[in-house]
Amino acid sequence: MTTRNYWQRMRRNKMSRRSLLRASARAGVGAAGLALVGCGGDDDDDDAQPSGAQVAQQQDQQQQSAQQAQQQSMQQEQAEQQAEQQVQQQQAQTATAEEQQDAEQAAAQAADSDPKRGGIITYFAFDGGILDPAIADHGGLDSSIFPIYDHLNYMDEGGVLTSAMAELPEVVDDVTFVYNIKPNVYWQDKPPLNGRQFVAEDASFGLQRFGQDNPEFI
């Protein structure tokens, strides 16, 4: 009885060939599905969006490119400004040189047209070239010293007394005259006086010298 039950279980559990084929077919389909899922995963990785690190790197590269372009633009602008400044400086220097040349030419023309002081005067006189006013100041011989020496006052062409190194005198009485020497009068810049200012003592010395007992003095 026990043996019969064993074989009965075997018949019930016995699998036909068709059933085995169907089971194998279902197992193959399942394995293929798994393979398709794996391949699909690889394709999805290729089409996936860039990672955060890649995006940050791209942004850094774009920012660096923009900064380089901005620096190049600034350098070009600075170069243009420097070139413009150099042109302006050259124009200013040229204008200054031209102005200086014009000023020098104008000064030379003015110098040629203005009266010149100094030099050598050649004249004809009867006193033998004596330039001492105490000796030559008489008759027609004083013509040699009038063009050379200055005067406290002088007579103009109309015979009118005119101020010169001194203002017109203050007449105190018939023998007293007060002269005020002008402050812008100087001796010739040669020894022994070397261009010092002319003062009242100088005028007094010259007037008193005329009264000395000298036979040459007239």
C-alpha positions in Angstrom: 0.0 0.0 0.0 2.8 2.3 0.7 4.4 1.4 -2.6 1.3 2.3 -4.5 1.0 5.6 -2.9 4.6 6.4 -3.9 4.0 5.7 -7.5 0.7 7.6 -7.5 2.5 10.7 -6.2 5.1 10.2 -8.9 2.5 10.2 -11.6 0.9 13.3 -10.3 4.2 15.0 -10.1 5.4 13.7 -13.4 5.9 16.7 -15.9 5.2 16.2 -19.5 7.6 17.3 -22.2 5.2 20.0 -23.4 5.0 21.4 -19.9 8.8 21.5 -19.6 9.1 23.3 -22.9 6.5 25.9 -21.9 8.4 26.5 -18.6 11.7 26.8 -20.4 10.1 29.3 -22.8 8.8 31.4 -20.0 12.2 31.4 -18.3 13.9 32.5 -21.5 11.4 35.4 -22.0 12.1 36.5 -18.4 15.9 36.5 -19.0 15.5 38.4 -22.2 13.4 41.0 -20.4 16.1 41.4 -17.8 18.7 41.8 -20.6 16.5 44.5 -22.2 16.2 46.3 -18.9 20.0 46.3 -18.6 20.6 47.7 -22.1 17.9 50.3 -21.6 19.8 51.5 -18.5 23.0 52.0 -20.5 21.1 54.0 -23.2 19.5 56.2 -20.5 23.0 57.0 -19.0 24.2 58.3 -22.5 21.1 60.6 -22.9 21.2 61.8 -19.2 21.6 65.6 -18.4 25.1 66.9 -17.4 26.0 66.6 -13.8 26.3 69.5 -11.4 30.1 69.5 -11.6 29.9 69.7 -15.4 27.5 72.6 -15.3 29.7 74.5 -12.8 32.7 73.9 -15.0 30.9 75.2 -18.1 29.8 78.3 -16.2 33.4 78.9 -15.0 34.7 78.7 -18.5 32.0 81.1 -19.8 32.8 83.5 -17.0 36.6 83.4 -17.7 35.9 84.0 -21.4 33.8 87.0 -20.5 36.5 88.4 -18.2 39.1 87.9 -20.9 37.0 89.8 -23.4 36.4 92.6 -20.9 40.1 92.9 -20.1 41.0 93.0 -23.8 38.4 95.7 -24.4 39.8 97.7 -21.4 43.3 97.3 -22.7 42.3 98.5 -26.2 40.5 101.5 -24.7 43.5 102.4 -22.6 45.8 102.1 -25.6 43.5 104.4 -27.6 43.5 106.9 -24.8 47.2 106.9 -24.5 47.6 107.4 -28.3 45.1 110.3 -28.1 47.1 111.9 -25.2 50.3 111.5 -27.1 48.8 113.2 -30.1 47.5 116.0 -27.9 50.9 116.5 -26.3 52.6 116.6 -29.6 50.1 119.2 -30.8 50.6 121.2 -27.7 54.4 121.1 -28.0 54.1 122.1 -31.6 51.8 125.0 -30.8 54.1 126.1 -27.9 57.1 126.0 -30.2 55.3 128.0 -32.8 54.2 130.5 -30.2 57.7 130.8 -28.9 59.1 131.3 -32.3 56.4 134.0 -33.1 57.2 135.7 -29.8 60.9 135.7 -30.6 60.3 137.1 -34.0 58.0 139.8 -32.6 60.6 140.7 -30.0 63.4 140.9 -32.6 61.2 143.1 -34.8 60.4 145.3 -31.8 64.1 145.5 -30.9 65.0 146.6 -34.4 62.3 149.3 -34.4 62.9 150.6 -30.8 65.8 153.1 -30.0 68.9 151.3 -28.9 70.9 152.4 -25.9 74.7 152.2 -25.7 77.3 151.8 -28.4 79.8 154.4 -29.7 78.9 157.9 -30.7 81.1 159.7 -33.2 80.8 163.5 -33.3 82.7 166.6 -34.4 83.5 169.2 -31.7 85.9 172.2 -31.1 86.9 171.3 -27.6 89.1 168.3 -28.4 86.7 165.7 -27.1 86.7 167.0 -23.5 83.6 165.6 -21.7 84.0 167.4 -18.4 81.0 169.8 -18.1 83.0 172.2 -15.9 85.4 172.7 -18.9 83.3 172.2 -22.0 80.1 173.8 -20.9 80.6 177.2 -22.6 79.8 178.7 -26.0 79.2 176.3 -28.7 81.5 173.6 -27.2 78.7 172.3 -24.9 77.1 170.6 -27.9 79.4 167.6 -27.3 78.1 166.9 -23.8 74.4 167.6 -24.1 73.7 164.3 -25.9 75.8 162.3 -23.3 75.0 163.6 -19.8 71.6 163.8 -18.1 70.4 166.9 -16.3 68.5 167.8 -13.2 66.3 170.0 -15.4 66.6 171.0 -19.0 65.2 173.5 -21.4 63.0 172.0 -24.0 62.8 173.3 -27.6 60.3 175.9 -26.6 62.6 177.3 -23.9 60.5 175.9 -21.1 62.2 174.4 -18.0 61.3 170.7 -17.8 62.0 168.0 -15.2 64.6 165.4 -15.9 66.6 163.5 -13.1 64.9 165.8 -10.6 61.5 167.3 -10.4 61.1 171.0 -11.0 62.7 172.8 -8.0 60.9 174.4 -5.2 62.1 178.1 -5.1 62.6 179.2 -1.5 64.2 182.5 -2.4 66.5 184.0 -5.0 69.4 181.8 -4.0 67.7 178.7 -2.6 66.3 176.0 -4.8 65.1 172.6 -3.4 65.4 169.6 -5.8 63.9 166.2 -5.3 65.8 163.5 -7.1 63.7 160.9 -8.9 64.1 157.4 -7.5 64.6 155.7 -10.9 67.9 157.4 -11.7 71.0 155.3 -11.8 74.7 155.7 -12.8 76.1 153.8 -15.8 76.9 150.2 -14.9 80.6 150.6 -15.1 83.4 151.3 -12.5 83.8 153.1 -10.2 80.1 153.6 -9.5 78.8 150.3 -11.0 75.3 151.3 -11.7 74.3 152.5 -8.2 71.4 154.9 -7.6 71.9 158.6 -8.2 71.2 160.5 -5.0 71.1 164.2 -3.9 74.7 164.1 -2.6 75.9 163.3 -6.2 74.1 166.3 -7.6 75.4 168.5 -4.8 79.0 167.3 -5.5 78.7 168.2 -9.1 77.3 171.7 -8.4 79.9 172.5 -5.8 82.7 171.3 -8.1 81.9 174.1 -10.5 83.0 176.5 -7.7 86.4 175.1 -7.2 89.4 177.3 -8.0 90.6 175.4 -11.1 92.0 177.4 -14.0 90.5 174.9 -16.4 87.0 175.5 -15.2 85.2 178.3 -16.8 
